[in-house]
């Protein structure tokens, strides 16, 4: 499972017309007056959990982690460090969409609960029906649901949204919903999705994440060419004032149709939300302290340790707070593009991981704030540890003849420079691996003995602040005769190059949720290797990984999901697709004291949609 929203982080980039007979997607319309009786074998429910029962009962009033009496009003001013935007369409692979647009402009059929592993509750859909085997799902829409122009949201709009996103939208949607075989509009307020893979238990829930677009608005418009024309959405905010590439304001709808629904109580409290764009993070930080915007997530350990000082912090005008969270931190690291010949050999990739000195980096650059990452599912029970045993071992045994024996005999641990020998010992280990891969040092350069090609590559970055991490890594590898260049480009160029896999190595975050599922196909499956815009940044193409991804998607219960995910994690780690960086189980935030938040944050951490402004 992944939440379909636009997310910003230090190193992360980040967003149909029926095909007739060949697609298997059909529609059968009927009158709106038809009774919405539950499909035989399925009961209409208000919400659903991936495994087990949902936490919140039918008729619940609000989520536990919100303040249902939060006052409405005020303005939330935010900053974005990037080179602007050129689109109000977050679903198209072309262009750079304005910050916040997915979250504020579009509602979904169901709403995610942030204090459960993966449960969804009715928003546009009042209820859903799915049988025990989850071979299909029916959504019953609310009669009161409206688009921002007052038009009712109908099943035809849901069908249109699914079709346009999976054919003309970002490739992510095509992969995410690949197992949908048929869509049937049963009446104006009832739509059914049938699945070709009945063991994909996540599909009823992730279909509830589809952002609903108005078919009538797009009827005479080209989906990928909307540019900066403000579209009609279905969410709590509409686009107000904007200056192309520099700022955008979202205005809360006073007559928002869902404002009194349980999943919206205490949320979306600001009248206006404004994003201003900055090209330099240092300038943005100073602008925050000067009061030009209200809230900041700090991703720099140095800034957190040294920059949040002064009278305004001392007297409580600006609050600095580290909010603990219990969500998987995912994997941040230097990602190898294995589509490139230089990184085809896993021994080369493993050797290069020994050139990154985390301990030195953490001490000298980050004030000791971070922990080393040793899992793609760090900070969760999904992370593999030690040697495989029990159910995880039995899963891996099926593929033993296709896997490196180290998976079964050596626990994965990212290289460390603790101890007397430190980096010198690691570089000797790296040299041994490179020799086994056919390299030797000639005249101070690491050369492949057969091809005569030097071992050289480029690290592509878009944030200048990350050069201080990449340059020591480059210098360490230079001691092995490896020629590394570090290239800094603007954010728009970076986005385009990443979409086209036009890089050797990037610094990237691969985010994870507490309930991994269909999005793993987008990250690791061989079918996504050559799909521009996919999130398979490393170019993973391994039949065992493909099989393990399918097992994760098909997990019948929570315990089996945990064991299958650990097996996938262990195989990915052993593939050395990433030089692991670090993680922090806290959100470092600073905000002006007129902003307030609930006393108890959800397990997933900070969510500004639950905050409010003091009247």
PyMOL commands that set and color helices and strands:
alter all, ss='L'
color gray80, all
select helices_A, chain A and resi 20-22+101-105+155-167+171-176+203-207+215-218+223-225+262-264+281-289+301-306+311-314+341-343+346-353+358-364+390-397+400-402+406-409+422-436+464-478+491-499+519-524+526-528+543-553+558-574+608-610
alter helices_A, ss='H'
color red, helices_A
select strands_A, chain A and resi 47-49+75-81+110-112+119-122+125-129+136-141+180-187+190-195+237-243+247-252+272-278+295-297+318-324+331-336+371-372+439-442+445-448+456-461+483-488+505-510+578-580+582-583+586-592+595-596+612-613
alter strands_A, ss='S'
color yellow, strands_A
deselect
rebuild
show_as cartoon
